[in-house]
């Protein structure tokens, strides 16, 4: 699954992840909304997240993908996914 995430393939992966995650963000557990433009800017909009960032060598493989709300995806930055998840849920 190393092909790019675009078009119908991206929508199918987002729908599968939405089902597997019970419709919740992988970080903050907020309810997600599967949506198309112009609503993709909303904080609860579902975004495909690479758990291991592409900048760190992460690939477009299903085991490396999760759905995150736009708010979490925008805030995560360079932090690894597990640390960010614990931080956002106040588990420290």
Secondary structure, DSSP 4 states (H G I P E B T S, - for coil): --S---HHHHHHHHHHHHHHTTTB-TTT-PBPB---TTGGGSTTBEEEEESS-GGGT--S-GGGEEEEEHHHHHHHTTS-HHHHHHHHTT--
